Amino acid sequence: MKYDVANRLIWFKGELLNVNDAKINVLAPTAQFGLNVFEGIPCYWNEKKKQLFAFRLDDHYDRLIRSAKLLEIDCPYTKEEMKKALIDVVKANEYEENLSVRQTLFVDGFGSWRSDGPVGMFIAPIPKRKTSLEYNKQGLKVCVTSWRRISDNSLPPRVKCGANYINSRVGQREALRNGYDTCLFLNEFGKVAEGPGACFFMVKNGVLITPQLTDAVLESITRDTIIRLADQMGIKVVERTIDRTELYTADEAFFCGSAMEITPILSVDKYLIGNGESGKMTNALQTEYLKTVTGETDRYEWITVINEK
């Protein structure tokens, strides 16, 4: 890494700038109302190959464009322009480690929550080890939060926008206040939804089970990856509504996401999951996932080489 985190380069409105020099008006809709959409794009360093890989870039940009469309934010960039900007800023920082790259479309200017422009973009890479603590743990103690997951009829969770994450914040802060690592949300109907920035899977009787997309969860790229990997590994996957009490009798459970990757859940509301350790299926999926994102498998259509000469 060429620069320390506090002085790293970010891509901001078409320029590579020191992060401290990137300025947004405090009255801009993104600052006042969280009027932005974003992606957290994972990049993985392969030490053996001396290459850095971005994972499922096109899928991340497709989702970013869908999020902008749902919030009626005019996106002035093509997918190719967004991809080039990400590659440029990551290469400029000379990273040789795993990253989480925040790519955000935001509404700037002097408008209000009704505004659809002007739209700017920033891209800010950060080393994975510098992300939130729960994203770097080997296992998680989880509680079911008293807060409910936002509904598709109020603020659609399939939109990856800054404002949505206040819902995650209140649940996460409650969990930390009560001595847990993170939380799990129920939806408006009292069924299992997801965690803060992470989708949920559990294992019961050898079957991998996850809530449906219509159960108030993000259209997660990592979730989709796990379902497809499990199918290739001969694991039966069922997408269905999950009751809260099923959590307490699950054989295994884990959260997944671009930042979370696959992280085992060791307990829920102090009920041990299995024997309170990472389970066999969780470990197998975690191994296969990490091999995939680091370019150690033949699934090359999912990775983009960042540091190609």
Summary of the structure (lengths in Angstrom):
residues: 309
radius of gyration: 19.3
end to end distance: 17.1
largest distance: 55.7
contacts: 1023
relative contact order: 0.15
helix: 32%
strand: 30%
